[in-house]
């Protein structure tokens, strides 16, 4: 009895099972409106690229727990803490709610988007917001 057919079958089954795991949550937009969804424990889309300038954020809680969203500037050194972008926080939302939209002016750079409730960020509820290109 040859092991090749069994190995080939296992390889094919693994490829099928893993095909859905490579989903990308990268998102790039030229528009000044960014619509996000938060749930347990993620922010969708997770990796976002926008142009510098005034951005309007519309956030909806699609989860079963309360969530919020904050835009943070990464620390300059490992010992420093993340700082929030002024006006860059969406207040806590109950399940199914949408937050009041916020408008924030973002300069070029890389920011962190995160739910600041409890340890939600430690559980994966964070993302990256890149601001690059010509201003809006």
Secondary structure as GFF3:
##gff-version 3
##sequence-region A 1 136
A	DSSP	alpha_helix	4	18	.	.	.	ID=ss1
A	DSSP	beta_strand	26	28	.	.	.	ID=ss2
A	DSSP	beta_strand	33	39	.	.	.	ID=ss3
A	DSSP	beta_strand	42	44	.	.	.	ID=ss4
A	DSSP	beta_strand	47	50	.	.	.	ID=ss5
A	DSSP	beta_strand	53	61	.	.	.	ID=ss6
A	DSSP	beta_strand	67	73	.	.	.	ID=ss7
A	DSSP	beta_strand	83	93	.	.	.	ID=ss8
A	DSSP	beta_strand	102	106	.	.	.	ID=ss9
A	DSSP	beta_strand	109	114	.	.	.	ID=ss10
A	DSSP	beta_strand	126	131	.	.	.	ID=ss11
###
